[in-house]
Amino acid sequence: MSGTWTLPDDLTLPKLPDDHPGAGAPIPSHWSKCFGCGDDQPAGMAMQFTFGEGLEITGMLDVANRYQGGPGFIHGGILSTAFDEAQGMACMVLRRPVVTGHLQIDFAKPIPLGSVLELRARIDGTVRRKVYTSAEARIVEGPFADPDVVVATSRGLFLTVGAQHFDRAKDFVDGIPRSPHGTSSV
Ligand SMILES: CCCCCCCCCC(=O)SCCNC(=O)CCNC(=O)[C@H](O)C(C)(C)COP(=O)(O)OP(=O)(O)OC[C@H]1O[C@@H](n2cnc3c(N)ncnc32)[C@H](O)[C@@H]1OP(=O)(O)O
């Protein structure tokens, strides 16, 4: 079953920045302590990202045993987090911080522990501060691996925000952001 998701008629596709590094280039973590992509977050998911063609990016997630929900399978919240991170990272080309406003996931197939998931995410278009994104996940290694089968899909609305969004939490930050609002690559 798929959720309802309607793209507005007045969508604009953003241009890639002139210094976009091109398909295959790694995308650095936006914040080292991020649960999704941080390289200094031992409790986190340590997702790895690369730029793809155009506005698409690819994220990889090792489905570790600690991500278990039902016996043997990934927890739905972990998969939702992976999509949130991937679709947020797809917004990196805007060179502005974004936060998730709305995310909806279609859990199409069960995903066993030990899988390697590939998530492809992209910006579908923007309207003012609203950034419409979508993504799909496939199991590319491990049990049930089949790169032709989409095991989950996601649609997400992100909003560009200013530094004041993060300033409100400056007294609670765990770690030292490399930029004032922790989005160190934007
Ligand atoms: C590039 C860096 C890479 C980053 C990767 C990070 C990945 C992880 C991302 C996250 O998980 S962020 C954490 C989860 N999200 C949050 O904590 C956000 C909490 N919510 C908020 O702070 C505010 O609700 C939000 C900033 C999202 C929106 O508040 P605003 O006051 O800025 O929005 P405003 O009310 O001015 O609405 C602007 C437009 O967005 C629309 N909008 C806002 N929230 C919406 C919503 N939830 N659903 C649908 N539409 C929404 C709103 O209708 C309006 O549309 P129009 O321009 O057409 O008038």
The ligand as an SDF file (V2000), in Angstrom:
LIG
                    3D

 59 61  0  0  0  0  0  0  0  0999 V2000
   21.4010   20.0320    4.4280 C   0  0  0  0  0  0  0  0  0  0  0  0
   21.7520   19.4540    5.7600 C   0  0  0  0  0  0  0  0  0  0  0  0
   21.5000   17.9750    5.8590 C   0  0  0  0  0  0  0  0  0  0  0  0
   20.6710   17.6940    7.0340 C   0  0  0  0  0  0  0  0  0  0  0  0
   20.2780   16.2360    7.1460 C   0  0  0  0  0  0  0  0  0  0  0  0
   19.4530   16.0670    8.3710 C   0  0  0  0  0  0  0  0  0  0  0  0
   18.6200   14.8140    8.3490 C   0  0  0  0  0  0  0  0  0  0  0  0
   17.7600   14.7270    9.5960 C   0  0  0  0  0  0  0  0  0  0  0  0
   16.7160   15.8380    9.5880 C   0  0  0  0  0  0  0  0  0  0  0  0
   15.8970   15.8270   10.8510 C   0  0  0  0  0  0  0  0  0  0  0  0
   15.5510   14.7910   11.3570 O   0  0  0  0  0  0  0  0  0  0  0  0
   15.4510   17.3700   11.5050 S   0  0  0  0  0  0  0  0  0  0  0  0
   14.6150   16.8990   13.0140 C   0  0  0  0  0  0  0  0  0  0  0  0
   13.1460   16.6600   12.8300 C   0  0  0  0  0  0  0  0  0  0  0  0
   12.4470   17.8760   12.4680 N   0  0  0  0  0  0  0  0  0  0  0  0
   12.2040   18.8380   13.3600 C   0  0  0  0  0  0  0  0  0  0  0  0
   12.5710   18.7870   14.5260 O   0  0  0  0  0  0  0  0  0  0  0  0
   11.4430   20.0200   12.8580 C   0  0  0  0  0  0  0  0  0  0  0  0
   10.4490   20.5010   13.9130 C   0  0  0  0  0  0  0  0  0  0  0  0
    9.4900   21.4480   13.2750 N   0  0  0  0  0  0  0  0  0  0  0  0
    9.8220   22.7310   13.1070 C   0  0  0  0  0  0  0  0  0  0  0  0
   10.8420   23.2290   13.5820 O   0  0  0  0  0  0  0  0  0  0  0  0
    8.8580   23.5510   12.3050 C   0  0  0  0  0  0  0  0  0  0  0  0
    7.5790   22.9730   12.3240 O   0  0  0  0  0  0  0  0  0  0  0  0
    9.3290   23.7080   10.8300 C   0  0  0  0  0  0  0  0  0  0  0  0
   10.6910   24.4120   10.7680 C   0  0  0  0  0  0  0  0  0  0  0  0
    9.4260   22.3460   10.1070 C   0  0  0  0  0  0  0  0  0  0  0  0
    8.2870   24.5350   10.0890 C   0  0  0  0  0  0  0  0  0  0  0  0
    8.0300   25.6910   10.8580 O   0  0  0  0  0  0  0  0  0  0  0  0
    8.1050   27.1280   10.2030 P   0  0  0  0  0  0  0  0  0  0  0  0
    7.5260   28.0840   11.2020 O   0  0  0  0  0  0  0  0  0  0  0  0
    9.4690   27.4180    9.7050 O   0  0  0  0  0  0  0  0  0  0  0  0
    7.1370   26.9420    8.9570 O   0  0  0  0  0  0  0  0  0  0  0  0
    5.9570   27.8820    8.4880 P   0  0  0  0  0  0  0  0  0  0  0  0
    4.7740   27.7070    9.3890 O   0  0  0  0  0  0  0  0  0  0  0  0
    6.4800   29.2740    8.2600 O   0  0  0  0  0  0  0  0  0  0  0  0
    5.5600   27.1990    7.0970 O   0  0  0  0  0  0  0  0  0  0  0  0
    6.3660   27.3790    5.9380 C   0  0  0  0  0  0  0  0  0  0  0  0
    5.6950   26.5580    4.8640 C   0  0  0  0  0  0  0  0  0  0  0  0
    5.8970   25.1560    5.1430 O   0  0  0  0  0  0  0  0  0  0  0  0
    4.6410   24.4950    5.2960 C   0  0  0  0  0  0  0  0  0  0  0  0
    4.8200   23.5320    6.3830 N   0  0  0  0  0  0  0  0  0  0  0  0
    5.4610   23.7430    7.5470 C   0  0  0  0  0  0  0  0  0  0  0  0
    5.4690   22.6220    8.2930 N   0  0  0  0  0  0  0  0  0  0  0  0
    4.7950   21.7000    7.5650 C   0  0  0  0  0  0  0  0  0  0  0  0
    4.4690   20.3370    7.7940 C   0  0  0  0  0  0  0  0  0  0  0  0
    4.8400   19.7170    8.9210 N   0  0  0  0  0  0  0  0  0  0  0  0
    3.7750   19.6810    6.8450 N   0  0  0  0  0  0  0  0  0  0  0  0
    3.4220   20.3030    5.7000 C   0  0  0  0  0  0  0  0  0  0  0  0
    3.7280   21.6010    5.4230 N   0  0  0  0  0  0  0  0  0  0  0  0
    4.4000   22.2850    6.3470 C   0  0  0  0  0  0  0  0  0  0  0  0
    3.6670   25.5980    5.6530 C   0  0  0  0  0  0  0  0  0  0  0  0
    2.3450   25.2310    5.2770 O   0  0  0  0  0  0  0  0  0  0  0  0
    4.1870   26.7250    4.7970 C   0  0  0  0  0  0  0  0  0  0  0  0
    3.8060   26.5320    3.4650 O   0  0  0  0  0  0  0  0  0  0  0  0
    3.5710   27.7800    2.4490 P   0  0  0  0  0  0  0  0  0  0  0  0
    4.9310   28.3360    2.1400 O   0  0  0  0  0  0  0  0  0  0  0  0
    2.9270   27.1440    1.2380 O   0  0  0  0  0  0  0  0  0  0  0  0
    2.6680   28.7260    3.1640 O   0  0  0  0  0  0  0  0  0  0  0  0
  1  2  1  0
  2  3  1  0
  3  4  1  0
  4  5  1  0
  5  6  1  0
  6  7  1  0
  7  8  1  0
  8  9  1  0
  9 10  1  0
 10 11  2  0
 10 12  1  0
 12 13  1  0
 13 14  1  0
 14 15  1  0
 15 16  1  0
 16 17  2  0
 16 18  1  0
 18 19  1  0
 19 20  1  0
 20 21  1  0
 21 22  2  0
 21 23  1  0
 23 24  1  0
 23 25  1  0
 25 26  1  0
 25 27  1  0
 25 28  1  0
 28 29  1  0
 29 30  1  0
 30 31  2  0
 30 32  1  0
 30 33  1  0
 33 34  1  0
 34 35  2  0
 34 36  1  0
 34 37  1  0
 37 38  1  0
 38 39  1  0
 39 40  1  0
 39 54  1  0
 40 41  1  0
 41 42  1  0
 41 52  1  0
 42 43  1  0
 42 51  1  0
 43 44  2  0
 44 45  1  0
 45 46  1  0
 45 51  2  0
 46 47  1  0
 46 48  2  0
 48 49  1  0
 49 50  2  0
 50 51  1  0
 52 53  1  0
 52 54  1  0
 54 55  1  0
 55 56  1  0
 56 57  2  0
 56 58  1  0
 56 59  1  0
M  END
$$$$
